[in-house]
Amino acid sequence: MSIRPALPWLALALAPAAMGADAPTIDPALAGRYFKEAAQLCHADGGRLWGKSLCGPTLLVEPASRRVAANQADAEGRLRPEGGVYVGVLPTDQAIANTAVDWAGVHWTEMLWPLKEDAARRHTIMAHEAFHRVQDSLGLAAHESNNAHLDTLEGRYTLQLEWRALDAALAASIDTERRARVADALAFRAARYRRFPAAEKAETAVERNEGLAEYTGVMVGNRTPAAQVAMARWDLAWHPENDTSFVRSFAYATGPAYGLLLDRYRPGWRKAIVSGGSPARMLATALHVDMAAEPEVDKLAARYDGPALLASEHARAEARSRQMAKYQAQLVTGPVLKLPLKHMKVQFNPSNLVPLGDAGTVYPTMHVIDDWGSVTVDGGALMAPDWSQLTVAAPEGGADGSELHGKGWTMKLAAGWRLARGSRMGDWTVASEGGQ
């Protein structure tokens, strides 16, 4: 089943607190200060990293009120000047997320308000999202993939071992030690690829998108080599501790690590990667690491506290199995509402996804806008593997009216749309008035 080659409408990396959260009113003075910080970062880079400036239109959005502050005027007169910035309200047909978005005649970098108080993290996010605004023009358009293998015991185990080896490589002060730890990281990755033949293609797609974006954030958002290494190591430590799923968020950790190592061992890699390939393979080639070799992973794992990690992953797998059974009953075998996706705008948390095999991936929280209206999910929705359909539990309390709800979701139907009976007993779908 094919994945659409590019998803320009996809609103990625929604902060977990963004959905339904209250946030302080945007302070124009503080927003203006942040815009100056972003400008200083991109001017300091001067386009050296990717051969293109990251400076450009930036939009800060407060999720609860949809108020916005921008660093420039829009092309349709929807924003007004106030306090040195431009302010207004983002309409409800626009998704809210850390992403790149087209609105009011401008291609913006969009970020959620409030930004991080920690300057290093704030600057990293600024540069990360600026990359998403220019990546198409660099020849690095986003492509989606299904990394369900990273929710399995073996996939998660080898990924976390890889992260630990990469962290050791970044921490090493001696070149021979650094190279040895890189070889370990690549061995764990190669073991995963042998176990899951489709993994390399799927992981590469996300690493060329979110991985390169986070690498850009680390490089442009942090001025000194020491600060860049520190932020890359922060990514490697934060995600295993805080992400409930790695199927999409893994590249936020691998991207900066491989990027920094490539800067050391493969100068010019950023130009080469536009033509294709993965950072990991490039690094393996540069260091003459044979990823076809099959070292004893268990012996390598002992260097990185592998036995304790494996025990914790076994416990997680048992709990995950129970959760998947619940979602299977709620979103596959039970009565459901199927929502076709034609012109979707979506925002979600990439760190809590639950793959359900061939059925697709469960998004515990998300907000989706399409021709039929909008749906807010706080208890699970199933995204089809090809992103053509979203499935939620069947509606409760009747199928009439424009405001509907069911287990784990609420929905607002657009004018001219209604619910219609689905193909199975108890199932529903949506149809335009006069349609089937």
C-alpha positions as CSV (number, residue, x, y, z in Angstrom):
1,M,0.0,0.0,0.0
2,S,1.6,3.3,-1.1
3,I,2.1,6.4,1.0
4,R,1.4,9.7,-0.5
5,P,4.8,11.1,-1.6
6,A,4.5,14.4,0.1
7,L,2.2,15.8,2.8
8,P,2.5,19.6,2.8
9,W,-0.6,20.0,4.9
10,L,0.7,17.8,7.7
11,A,1.0,19.6,11.0
12,L,3.7,17.8,12.9
13,A,5.2,17.7,16.4
14,L,2.2,19.0,18.3
15,A,3.3,19.6,21.8
16,P,1.5,17.2,24.2
17,A,0.1,20.1,26.2
18,A,-1.3,21.9,23.2
19,M,-4.6,20.1,22.8
20,G,-7.2,21.7,25.0
21,A,-4.6,23.5,27.2
22,D,-5.0,26.9,28.5
23,A,-2.0,29.2,27.8
24,P,-1.2,32.8,28.8
25,T,-2.2,35.6,26.4
26,I,0.6,36.3,23.9
27,D,2.6,39.3,25.1
28,P,3.6,41.3,22.0
29,A,6.8,42.6,23.7
30,L,7.9,39.0,24.6
31,A,6.9,37.8,21.1
32,G,9.0,40.6,19.6
33,R,11.9,39.5,21.7
34,Y,11.6,36.0,20.5
35,F,11.4,37.1,16.9
36,K,14.7,39.0,17.4
37,E,16.3,35.9,18.8
38,A,15.2,33.9,15.8
39,A,16.5,36.5,13.4
40,Q,19.9,36.6,15.3
41,L,20.2,32.8,15.0
42,C,19.5,32.7,11.3
43,H,21.7,35.7,10.5
44,A,24.5,34.1,12.5
45,D,24.1,30.9,10.4
46,G,24.0,33.1,7.2
47,G,22.7,30.2,5.1
48,R,26.0,28.2,5.7
49,L,24.4,25.0,7.0
50,W,22.1,24.3,4.0
51,G,23.1,27.0,1.5
52,K,19.8,28.8,2.2
53,S,18.8,31.3,4.9
54,L,16.4,30.1,7.5
55,C,15.1,33.7,8.1
56,G,11.5,34.2,7.1
57,P,7.8,34.6,8.2
58,T,7.1,33.3,11.7
59,L,3.8,32.9,13.4
60,L,3.3,32.2,17.1
61,V,-0.1,30.7,18.0
62,E,-1.8,30.4,21.4
63,P,-3.8,27.1,21.2
64,A,-6.6,28.0,23.6
65,S,-7.6,31.3,22.0
66,R,-6.1,30.9,18.5
67,R,-4.5,34.3,19.0
68,V,-1.4,34.8,16.9
69,A,1.6,37.1,16.8
70,A,3.7,37.4,13.6
71,N,7.0,38.9,12.7
72,Q,5.6,40.5,9.5
73,A,2.3,41.4,7.9
74,D,0.4,38.8,6.0
75,A,-0.7,39.2,2.3
76,E,-4.4,39.5,3.0
77,G,-4.6,42.1,5.7
78,R,-5.8,39.7,8.4
79,L,-3.1,40.8,10.9
80,R,-2.7,44.3,12.4
81,P,0.4,45.9,13.9
82,E,0.6,46.1,17.7
83,G,3.5,46.5,20.0
84,G,6.1,46.0,17.2
85,V,4.6,42.7,15.9
86,Y,1.5,41.8,14.0
87,V,-1.4,40.2,15.8
88,G,-4.7,38.5,14.9
89,V,-6.7,35.3,15.2
90,L,-6.0,32.1,13.3
91,P,-9.3,30.8,11.8
92,T,-10.7,27.4,12.9
93,D,-10.0,25.9,9.4
94,Q,-6.2,26.1,10.2
95,A,-4.4,23.5,12.3
96,I,-2.3,24.6,15.3
97,A,1.1,22.9,15.7
98,N,4.9,23.3,15.5
99,T,5.2,23.1,11.7
100,A,5.2,25.0,8.4
101,V,1.9,26.3,7.2
102,D,0.4,28.3,4.4
103,W,-2.1,30.9,5.6
104,A,-3.2,34.4,4.5
105,G,-1.0,34.3,1.4
106,V,2.2,33.6,3.3
107,H,4.3,30.4,3.9
108,W,5.0,30.6,7.7
109,T,7.0,28.9,10.3
110,E,4.3,28.2,13.0
111,M,5.1,27.6,16.6
112,L,3.0,27.1,19.7
113,W,2.8,29.7,22.4
114,P,4.3,29.8,25.0
115,L,7.8,29.0,23.7
116,K,10.2,27.2,26.0
117,E,11.7,29.3,28.9
118,D,15.0,27.5,28.5
119,A,16.9,29.5,25.9
120,A,18.8,26.5,24.4
121,R,15.7,24.5,23.9
122,R,13.7,27.5,22.6
123,H,16.4,28.3,20.0
124,T,16.6,24.7,19.0
125,I,12.9,24.6,18.3
126,M,13.0,27.9,16.4
127,A,15.7,26.6,14.0
128,H,14.0,23.1,13.7
129,E,10.7,24.6,12.6
130,A,12.5,27.1,10.3
131,F,14.0,24.1,8.5
132,H,10.5,22.7,7.9
133,R,9.5,26.0,6.1
134,V,12.4,25.8,3.7
135,Q,13.0,22.0,3.3
136,D,11.0,21.6,0.1
137,S,13.2,24.2,-1.6
138,L,16.3,22.3,-0.5
139,G,15.1,19.2,-2.2
140,L,14.2,17.5,1.1
141,A,10.5,17.3,0.9
142,A,8.8,15.4,3.7
143,H,7.6,11.8,3.2
144,E,5.6,9.7,5.6
145,S,6.3,6.1,6.6
146,N,5.0,3.5,9.0
147,N,7.6,2.5,11.6
148,A,5.5,0.1,13.5
149,H,8.5,-2.1,14.1
150,L,9.7,0.5,16.6
151,D,6.8,-0.4,18.8
152,T,7.9,-4.0,19.0
153,L,10.1,-5.4,21.8
154,E,13.0,-6.1,19.4
155,G,12.7,-2.8,17.6
156,R,12.6,-0.7,20.8
157,Y,15.4,-2.7,22.4
158,T,17.9,-2.3,19.5
159,L,16.9,1.4,19.0
160,Q,17.6,2.3,22.6
161,L,20.9,0.4,22.5
162,E,21.7,2.4,19.4
163,W,20.9,5.6,21.3
164,R,23.1,4.7,24.2
165,A,26.0,3.9,21.9
166,L,25.5,7.2,20.0
167,D,25.6,9.0,23.3
168,A,28.8,7.3,24.3
169,A,30.2,8.3,20.9
170,L,29.3,11.9,21.4
171,A,30.8,11.9,24.9
172,A,34.1,10.3,23.8
173,S,37.2,12.4,23.9
174,I,39.4,9.9,22.1
175,D,38.9,9.2,18.5
176,T,39.4,5.4,18.7
177,E,36.8,5.2,21.4
178,R,34.4,7.4,19.5
179,R,34.7,5.2,16.4
180,A,34.2,2.1,18.4
181,R,31.0,3.4,19.9
182,V,29.8,4.4,16.5
183,A,30.4,0.9,15.3
184,D,28.3,-0.4,18.1
185,A,25.5,1.9,17.3
186,L,25.5,0.8,13.6
187,A,25.6,-2.8,14.7
188,F,22.4,-2.4,16.7
189,R,20.8,-0.6,13.8
190,A,21.9,-3.4,11.4
191,A,20.5,-6.0,13.7
192,R,17.2,-4.2,13.6
193,Y,17.3,-4.0,9.8
194,R,18.0,-7.8,9.6
195,R,15.0,-8.5,11.8
196,F,12.7,-6.0,10.0
197,P,13.5,-5.9,6.3
198,A,11.3,-2.8,5.6
199,A,12.8,-0.8,8.5
200,E,15.6,0.9,6.7
201,K,13.4,2.6,4.1
202,A,10.8,3.5,6.7
203,E,13.3,5.0,9.2
204,T,15.2,6.8,6.5
205,A,12.0,8.7,5.4
206,V,11.5,10.1,8.9
207,E,15.2,10.8,9.6
208,R,15.4,12.8,6.3
209,N,12.5,14.9,7.6
210,E,12.4,15.2,11.4
211,G,15.9,14.0,11.9
212,L,17.4,16.6,9.6
213,A,15.1,19.3,11.1
214,E,16.3,18.5,14.7
215,Y,19.9,18.4,13.5
216,T,19.3,21.9,12.1
217,G,17.8,23.0,15.4
218,V,20.8,21.8,17.3
219,M,23.4,23.3,14.9
220,V,21.7,26.7,14.4
221,G,20.1,27.0,17.8
222,N,23.3,26.5,19.7
223,R,26.3,28.6,19.0
224,T,29.3,26.5,20.1
225,P,30.4,22.9,19.4
226,A,30.1,22.1,23.1
227,A,26.6,23.4,23.3
228,Q,25.6,21.5,20.1
229,V,26.9,18.2,21.5
230,A,25.1,18.9,24.8
231,M,21.8,19.5,23.1
232,A,22.2,16.4,20.9
233,R,22.9,14.3,24.0
234,W,19.9,15.9,25.7
235,D,17.8,14.6,22.8
236,L,19.2,11.1,23.2
237,A,18.4,11.2,26.9
238,W,15.0,12.9,26.9
239,H,13.1,10.8,24.3
240,P,13.6,7.3,25.9
241,E,12.5,8.7,29.2
242,N,9.5,10.7,28.0
243,D,8.1,9.2,24.8
244,T,5.6,6.4,25.2
245,S,6.2,5.4,21.6
246,F,9.2,5.8,19.3
247,V,7.5,5.1,15.9
248,R,7.8,8.8,14.9
249,S,9.8,10.6,17.5
250,F,12.9,8.4,17.2
251,A,14.4,10.7,14.6
252,Y,14.5,13.6,17.0
253,A,17.2,11.7,18.8
254,T,19.1,10.0,16.0
255,G,19.1,13.0,13.6
256,P,21.4,15.3,15.6
257,A,23.7,12.5,16.7
258,Y,24.3,11.2,13.2
259,G,24.5,14.7,11.9
260,L,27.2,15.8,14.3
261,L,29.2,12.6,13.7
262,L,29.0,13.1,9.9
263,D,30.2,16.7,10.3
264,R,33.3,15.2,11.8
265,Y,33.9,12.2,9.5
266,R,32.1,13.0,6.3
267,P,32.3,16.7,5.4
268,G,30.0,17.7,2.6
269,W,27.4,15.1,3.6
270,R,24.6,17.7,3.7
271,K,24.9,18.3,-0.1
272,A,25.1,14.6,-0.8
273,I,22.0,13.7,1.2
274,V,19.8,15.8,-1.1
275,S,20.3,13.1,-3.7
276,G,19.1,10.4,-1.4
277,G,20.4,8.0,1.3
278,S,20.4,8.0,5.0
279,P,22.8,9.6,7.6
280,A,23.5,6.2,9.2
281,R,24.6,4.6,5.9
282,M,26.7,7.6,5.1
283,L,28.4,7.4,8.4
284,A,29.0,3.6,8.0
285,T,30.6,4.2,4.6
286,A,32.8,7.0,6.0
287,L,34.1,4.9,8.9
288,H,34.3,1.7,6.8
289,V,31.8,-0.1,9.1
290,D,30.3,-3.2,7.4
291,M,26.6,-3.2,8.3
292,A,26.3,-6.7,6.7
293,A,28.4,-8.2,9.4
294,E,26.6,-9.9,12.2
295,P,28.4,-9.3,15.6
296,E,27.0,-10.9,18.7
297,V,24.5,-8.2,19.8
298,D,24.0,-9.6,23.3
299,K,27.8,-9.1,24.0
300,L,27.6,-5.6,22.7
301,A,24.5,-4.9,24.6
302,A,26.2,-5.7,27.9
303,R,28.3,-2.5,27.5
304,Y,25.1,-0.5,27.6
305,D,23.2,-2.2,30.4
306,G,21.3,-4.3,27.9
307,P,19.9,-7.0,30.3
308,A,18.1,-4.4,32.5
309,L,16.8,-2.6,29.4
310,L,15.5,-5.9,28.0
311,A,13.7,-6.8,31.2
312,S,11.9,-3.4,31.2
313,E,10.9,-3.8,27.6
314,H,9.4,-7.3,28.3
315,A,7.2,-5.7,31.0
316,R,6.2,-2.9,28.7
317,A,5.4,-5.3,25.9
318,E,2.9,-7.1,28.2
319,A,1.1,-3.8,29.1
320,R,1.2,-2.7,25.4
321,S,-0.5,-6.0,24.3
322,R,-3.4,-5.3,26.6
323,Q,-3.7,-1.7,25.3
324,M,-3.7,-2.9,21.7
325,A,-6.4,-5.4,22.4
326,K,-8.6,-2.5,23.8
327,Y,-8.0,-0.4,20.7
328,Q,-8.7,-3.4,18.4
329,A,-12.1,-3.8,20.0
330,Q,-12.8,-0.1,20.0
331,L,-11.6,0.9,16.5
332,V,-11.5,-2.3,14.4
333,T,-14.0,-5.0,15.4
334,G,-16.5,-2.9,17.2
335,P,-19.0,-0.4,15.6
336,V,-17.1,2.6,14.2
337,L,-17.4,5.9,12.4
338,K,-15.2,6.1,9.3
339,L,-14.1,9.5,8.1
340,P,-12.6,9.9,4.6
341,L,-9.6,12.2,4.3
342,K,-9.4,14.3,1.2
343,H,-8.0,17.7,2.2
344,M,-6.8,17.0,5.7
345,K,-5.1,19.3,8.2
346,V,-4.0,17.5,11.3
347,Q,-2.1,18.0,14.5
348,F,-1.0,15.3,16.9
349,N,1.6,14.2,19.5
350,P,4.2,12.1,17.7
351,S,5.4,10.5,21.0
352,N,2.4,8.4,21.9
353,L,1.3,6.5,18.8
354,V,0.2,2.9,18.9
355,P,0.6,0.8,15.8
356,L,-2.1,-1.8,15.1
357,G,-0.5,-3.7,12.3
358,D,-2.1,-3.7,8.9
359,A,-5.1,-1.8,10.3
360,G,-3.1,1.4,10.8
361,T,-1.8,3.4,13.7
362,V,-3.8,4.7,16.7
363,Y,-3.4,8.3,17.6
364,P,-4.5,8.7,21.3
365,T,-4.8,12.5,20.9
366,M,-5.2,14.5,17.7
367,H,-7.3,17.2,15.9
368,V,-8.3,16.7,12.3
369,I,-9.9,19.2,9.9
370,D,-11.3,18.1,6.5
371,D,-14.2,18.9,4.2
372,W,-16.7,17.3,6.5
373,G,-15.7,19.4,9.5
374,S,-13.4,18.7,12.5
375,V,-12.9,16.1,15.1
376,T,-11.0,16.3,18.4
377,V,-9.7,13.0,19.7
378,D,-8.7,12.4,23.3
379,G,-9.3,8.6,23.6
380,G,-7.9,7.1,20.4
381,A,-8.5,7.3,16.6
382,L,-7.2,4.9,14.0
383,M,-5.3,6.4,11.0
384,A,-5.2,4.1,7.9
385,P,-1.7,3.2,6.7
386,D,-2.2,5.3,3.5
387,W,-3.7,8.3,5.4
388,S,-6.9,8.0,3.4
389,Q,-9.3,7.4,6.3
390,L,-9.6,8.1,10.1
391,T,-11.7,5.7,12.2
392,V,-13.2,6.5,15.6
393,A,-15.7,4.6,17.8
394,A,-19.3,4.8,16.7
395,P,-21.2,8.0,17.8
396,E,-23.2,8.0,21.0
397,G,-26.4,9.8,21.8
398,G,-27.8,9.8,18.3
399,A,-26.5,10.7,14.8
400,D,-28.4,14.0,14.3
401,G,-27.1,17.5,14.6
402,S,-23.8,19.2,13.8
403,E,-22.1,18.4,17.2
404,L,-21.5,14.8,17.8
405,H,-19.5,12.7,20.2
406,G,-18.4,9.1,20.9
407,K,-16.0,7.3,23.1
408,G,-12.8,9.4,23.0
409,W,-13.9,12.0,20.5
410,T,-16.1,15.1,19.7
411,M,-16.9,16.3,16.3
412,K,-18.4,19.4,14.5
413,L,-19.9,18.6,11.2
414,A,-19.6,21.2,8.5
415,A,-22.7,22.7,6.9
416,G,-24.0,20.4,4.2
417,W,-22.7,17.2,5.7
418,R,-24.5,14.4,7.7
419,L,-23.8,11.0,9.1
420,A,-24.7,8.0,6.9
421,R,-24.9,4.3,7.6
422,G,-21.7,2.3,7.0
423,S,-21.1,-1.0,5.3
424,R,-21.3,-3.0,8.5
425,M,-24.2,-3.2,11.0
426,G,-23.6,-0.4,13.5
427,D,-21.0,1.5,11.5
428,W,-21.3,5.0,10.2
429,T,-19.6,7.3,7.8
430,V,-20.1,10.9,6.6
431,A,-21.7,12.1,3.4
432,S,-22.5,15.5,1.8
433,E,-26.1,16.4,1.6
434,G,-27.6,14.7,-1.4
435,G,-24.7,12.2,-1.5
436,Q,-24.6,8.6,-0.5
